[in-house]
């Protein structure tokens, strides 16, 4: 391990927790192996990276594509070009052994800069389909790590450098995965966790309380709800649960979400890659509602990976109505064995050692190895 101490690995992630969390998990794995880890991100993500185990934080200019107008494209192009020049200077100064990107446009400048300077590069694609930023980088990088098995196998130009690792999980998720599923008992409490991603989702506040109002009183009386809601939705969601006499804790954010997921009998959520990976690792049944208007339909692909094996129920947002959700909750309340079966099937897809698998690939490249000689699972 001592041979790695002088080697710096630069991680590039930005935008959301969906990018930062797997980068954080890899950072822990690499630090344990004796590497030094730095983080490159944008100003937006830097605000959320306070607990990230990085030796140094580097903020690079970057922007996402927010529209097709000439002015919008020009702003994005300028930010990315500026980020690339900053990235070139950063690579010259840091001389990282490997640069690893986790998706989102903030990763484009440092990965392009590293590739330009001949530094080994890896992108990790967490979703069931490759995002736009990673598609831009895919042909330039040394290796592509994937969260979903089989991604990239249909592209001959990429398949030789694709390695399936799974999605790296934060230590808190791995710890929560040790809790066995405790199914609801007949007539006993039914614990439901509701969230919509790191920023919340208004549709959850619109649909879930209304669905619970549709439930028969005996079922409603069994519920214990933990729900994330946006600041502007907090009071109306709390007021509905108070009026219905439902036990509920409603907040804008839960910093112990993995533990709350482990305590839940059922999870209702969006289907970001991190959420699906954590549901699978912890082994909890879910009602998944993919974000409907995503250009890449990545959340739909993520949800399908779990629902097609019976580990979750996927509802398109147009199907996610109070009436439909009430019917499903009523069914689950009367069929605890169905929830147990879903939990078992979800857990069968969990990859608890994904951070170490990705760490193996990074260490292999840092030692001068080529991806074609790596012993991990290929596309």
C-alpha positions in Angstrom: 0.0 0.0 0.0 2.9 2.3 0.7 3.8 2.4 -3.0 0.5 4.3 -3.6 1.1 7.2 -1.1 2.8 9.5 -3.6 0.2 8.8 -6.3 -2.6 11.3 -6.7 -6.0 10.3 -8.1 -8.2 13.2 -9.3 -11.9 12.6 -9.1 -14.2 14.8 -11.2 -17.9 15.0 -10.2 -20.5 17.7 -10.0 -24.0 18.9 -10.1 -25.9 16.5 -7.8 -25.5 13.9 -5.0 -26.0 11.3 -7.7 -22.6 12.2 -9.0 -20.9 13.1 -5.8 -22.0 10.1 -3.7 -20.3 7.4 -5.8 -17.2 9.6 -6.1 -17.2 9.9 -2.3 -17.4 6.1 -2.0 -14.5 5.6 -4.4 -12.5 8.3 -2.5 -12.8 6.3 0.7 -11.7 3.1 -1.1 -8.7 4.7 -2.7 -7.6 6.5 0.5 -7.7 3.1 2.3 -5.3 1.8 -0.3 -2.8 4.7 0.3 -3.6 7.0 -2.6 -4.1 10.7 -2.2 -7.4 11.9 -3.6 -8.4 15.3 -4.9 -11.8 16.4 -6.1 -12.5 18.6 -9.2 -16.0 20.0 -9.4 -18.0 23.2 -10.2 -19.1 25.9 -7.9 -22.6 24.5 -7.5 -21.4 21.1 -6.3 -18.6 22.5 -4.2 -21.2 23.7 -1.7 -22.2 20.1 -1.0 -18.7 18.6 -0.9 -17.8 19.7 2.6 -17.6 16.1 3.9 -15.9 14.7 0.8 -12.7 12.9 1.9 -10.4 14.9 -0.5 -6.9 16.2 0.1 -7.8 19.3 -2.0 -10.8 20.7 -3.7 -10.5 22.3 -7.2 -13.3 24.3 -8.6 -13.4 24.5 -12.4 -15.6 26.6 -14.7 -18.3 24.4 -16.3 -21.9 24.6 -17.4 -24.6 22.3 -18.7 -26.6 22.6 -21.9 -29.7 24.5 -20.8 -31.1 25.3 -24.2 -30.5 25.3 -28.0 -30.5 29.0 -28.5 -27.2 30.5 -29.9 -26.7 32.5 -26.7 -27.2 29.5 -24.4 -24.9 27.3 -26.5 -22.3 30.1 -26.5 -22.4 30.4 -22.7 -22.0 26.7 -22.3 -19.2 26.5 -24.9 -17.3 29.4 -23.2 -17.6 27.8 -19.8 -16.4 24.4 -21.0 -13.5 26.0 -23.0 -12.5 28.0 -20.0 -12.7 24.8 -17.9 -10.5 23.0 -20.3 -7.8 25.6 -20.2 -8.0 25.6 -16.4 -7.9 21.8 -16.5 -4.7 21.7 -18.6 -3.0 23.9 -16.0 -4.3 21.7 -13.2 -3.0 18.5 -14.8 0.4 20.1 -15.3 0.5 21.1 -11.6 -1.0 18.0 -10.0 0.3 15.3 -12.4 -2.4 12.8 -11.3 -1.8 9.1 -11.9 -5.5 8.7 -13.0 -8.4 11.0 -13.5 -11.9 9.5 -12.8 -15.1 11.2 -13.9 -18.6 10.5 -12.6 -20.8 12.2 -15.2 -22.3 15.7 -15.6 -20.8 18.5 -17.6 -18.4 19.6 -14.8 -16.4 16.4 -15.6 -15.9 17.2 -19.2 -13.1 19.8 -18.9 -10.8 17.9 -16.5 -11.3 14.6 -18.4 -10.6 16.2 -21.8 -7.6 17.9 -20.3 -6.2 14.7 -18.8 -6.7 12.8 -22.0 -5.0 15.6 -24.0 -2.0 15.2 -21.7 -1.9 11.4 -21.9 -3.0 10.8 -18.4 -5.1 7.6 -17.9 -8.8 8.4 -17.6 -11.9 6.5 -16.4 -15.5 7.5 -16.6 -18.1 5.9 -14.4 -21.6 5.7 -15.8 -24.1 5.1 -13.0 -27.3 4.9 -15.1 -28.7 2.2 -17.3 -28.1 4.4 -20.4 -25.1 6.6 -20.9 -25.5 10.3 -20.2 -24.6 13.1 -22.6 -21.5 14.2 -20.9 -20.1 10.7 -20.7 -21.0 10.1 -24.4 -18.9 13.1 -25.2 -16.0 11.5 -23.3 -16.5 7.8 -24.0 -14.2 7.5 -27.1 -11.4 9.5 -25.5 -11.1 7.8 -22.1 -9.0 4.8 -21.2 -11.8 2.9 -19.5 -15.5 3.0 -18.9 -16.9 1.6 -15.6 -20.6 0.9 -15.5 -23.2 0.7 -12.8 -25.4 -1.6 -14.8 -24.2 -4.9 -16.2 -24.3 -5.1 -20.1 -24.1 -1.3 -20.7 -21.9 -0.7 -23.8 -22.0 -4.3 -25.1 -23.8 -3.2 -28.3 -21.2 -0.6 -29.3 -18.1 -2.3 -30.8 -16.1 0.9 -30.5 -16.5 1.0 -26.7 -17.0 -2.6 -25.5 -13.3 -3.4 -25.3 -12.9 -0.8 -22.6 -16.1 -1.3 -20.6 -15.8 -2.9 -17.2 -18.9 -3.6 -15.0 -18.2 -2.5 -11.4 -21.7 -1.6 -10.1 -22.4 1.7 -8.5 -20.1 2.6 -5.5 -22.0 3.0 -2.3 -21.3 5.3 0.6 -20.2 3.6 3.9 -23.6 4.6 5.5 -25.4 2.6 2.8 -23.1 -0.5 3.2 -23.8 -0.3 6.9 -27.5 -0.1 6.4 -27.4 -3.1 4.1 -26.6 -5.3 7.1 -30.2 -4.9 8.4 -32.5 -7.7 7.3 -35.9 -6.9 5.9 -38.6 -7.0 8.7 -41.9 -7.4 6.9 -45.0 -5.7 8.3 -47.1 -7.8 10.6 -50.9 -8.2 10.0 -52.5 -5.2 11.6 -49.2 -3.8 12.6 -47.4 -0.6 11.5 -46.6 -0.1 7.8 -43.6 2.1 7.5 -43.4 4.0 4.2 -40.5 6.3 3.1 -41.2 8.8 0.3 -38.5 11.0 -1.4 -37.8 12.4 -4.8 -34.1 12.9 -5.1 -31.7 15.4 -3.6 -33.9 18.3 -4.5 -37.3 16.7 -3.8 -40.1 16.2 -6.3 -43.4 18.0 -6.2 -45.3 15.1 -7.6 -44.7 13.2 -4.4 -46.3 15.9 -2.4 -49.2 16.1 -4.8 -49.9 12.4 -5.1 -48.9 10.5 -1.9 -51.0 12.4 0.7 -54.0 12.3 -1.6 -53.5 8.6 -2.1 -53.4 8.0 1.6 -56.7 9.9 1.9 -58.2 7.3 -0.5 -57.2 4.4 1.7 -59.7 2.6 4.0 -59.4 3.9 7.5 -58.0 0.6 9.0 -55.1 0.7 6.5 -54.5 4.4 6.9 -54.3 3.9 10.7 -51.4 1.5 10.3 -49.2 3.9 8.3 -46.1 5.6 9.5 -44.8 8.0 6.9 -41.4 9.6 6.5 -41.5 12.0 3.5 -39.2 14.4 1.9 -40.9 17.5 0.5 -39.8 20.8 -1.0 -39.8 23.8 1.3 -42.8 25.3 -0.4 -44.8 22.0 0.0 -44.0 21.3 3.6 -47.0 22.9 5.3 -49.6 21.5 3.0 -48.3 18.0 3.2 -48.0 18.1 7.0 -51.5 19.6 7.2 -53.0 16.8 5.1 -51.4 14.1 7.3 -52.5 16.0 10.5 -56.1 16.1 9.2 -56.1 12.4 8.4 -54.5 11.5 11.7 -51.6 9.8 10.0 -48.2 9.6 11.8 -45.8 11.4 9.6 -42.4 13.1 9.7 -42.1 15.5 6.8 -38.8 17.4 6.1 -36.9 19.0 3.2 -33.9 16.7 3.7 -32.8 13.7 5.7 -29.1 13.3 6.2 -29.7 9.7 7.5 -31.6 8.4 4.4 -29.8 5.0 4.2 -30.9 4.2 7.8 -34.4 5.4 7.1 -34.5 3.2 3.9 -33.4 0.2 6.0 -36.2 0.9 8.5 -38.9 1.2 5.8 -41.3 -1.5 4.7 -41.8 0.2 1.4 -40.0 3.1 -0.5 -41.8 5.4 -2.9 -39.3 7.4 -5.0 -37.8 8.6 -8.2 -35.4 6.1 -9.8 -32.0 7.8 -10.0 -29.1 5.5 -10.3 -28.0 6.1 -6.7 -31.5 5.4 -5.4 -31.8 2.1 -7.4 -28.3 1.0 -6.3 -29.1 1.8 -2.6 -32.6 0.1 -2.8 -30.8 -3.0 -4.2 -28.0 -3.0 -1.7 -30.3 -2.6 1.3 -32.9 -4.8 -0.2 -36.2 -2.9 0.1 -39.3 -3.0 -2.1 -40.0 0.2 -4.0 -42.6 2.0 -6.1 -40.5 3.8 -8.6 -41.7 6.9 -10.6 -39.0 7.8 -13.2 -38.5 11.4 -14.0 -40.7 11.7 -17.1 -39.0 14.4 -19.3 -35.4 13.4 -19.0 -33.7 13.6 -22.4 -31.9 10.3 -22.0 -34.7 8.5 -20.1 -32.0 7.3 -17.7 -34.4 6.9 -14.8 -36.8 4.8 -16.8 -33.9 2.4 -17.7 -32.8 2.3 -14.1 -36.3 1.4 -12.8 -36.7 -1.3 -15.5 -33.6 -3.0 -14.3 -35.2 -3.6 -10.9 -38.9 -4.0 -11.9 -38.3 -6.6 -14.6 -36.9 -9.0 -11.9 -39.8 -8.2 -9.5 -37.8 -6.0 -7.1 -39.9 -2.9 -7.6 -43.1 -1.7 -9.1 -42.5 1.0 -11.8 -45.3 3.5 -12.5 -44.9 6.1 -15.2 -45.8 9.6 -13.9 -49.1 9.6 -15.8 -50.0 6.4 -14.0 -48.9 7.7 -10.6 -52.3 8.9 -9.5 -53.8 9.0 -6.0 -56.2 6.3 -7.0 -53.6 4.0 -8.5 -51.2 4.5 -5.6 -54.0 3.9 -3.0 -54.9 0.6 -4.7 -51.2 -0.5 -4.6 -50.8 0.5 -1.0 -54.0 -1.3 0.0 -52.7 -4.4 -1.8 -49.3 -4.3 -0.2 -50.9 -3.8 3.3 -52.7 -7.0 2.9 -49.9 -9.0 1.3 -46.7 -8.7 3.4 -45.3 -11.8 1.6 -45.4 -9.8 -1.6 -43.2 -7.1 0.0 -40.8 -9.7 1.3 -40.4 -11.3 -2.1 -39.8 -7.8 -3.7 -37.2 -7.1 -1.0 -35.4 -10.4 -1.7 -35.4 -9.8 -5.4 -34.1 -6.2 -5.0 -31.3 -7.4 -2.7 -30.3 -10.0 -5.3 -29.1 -7.1 -7.5 -27.1 -5.3 -4.8 -23.4 -4.8 -5.4 -21.9 -4.0 -2.0 -18.2 -4.0 -3.1 -18.6 -1.7 -6.2 -16.3 0.9 -4.7 -13.6 -1.7 -4.3 -14.2 -3.1 -7.8 -13.8 0.4 -9.2 -10.8 1.0 -7.0 -9.2 -2.2 -8.5 -9.6 -0.7 -12.0 -8.1 2.7 -11.0 -5.2 1.0 -9.2 -4.6 -1.2 -12.3 -4.4 1.9 -14.5 -2.3 3.9 -12.0 0.3 1.0 -12.1 0.5 1.4 -15.9 -1.8 -1.4 -16.8 -4.2 -1.4 -19.8 -7.9 -2.0 -19.5 -7.7 -4.9 -21.9 -5.5 -6.7 -19.4 -7.8 -6.0 -16.4 -9.3 -9.0 -14.8 -12.7 -7.5 -13.9 -16.0 -8.4 -15.6 -16.2 -7.0 -19.2 -19.2 -5.8 -21.2 
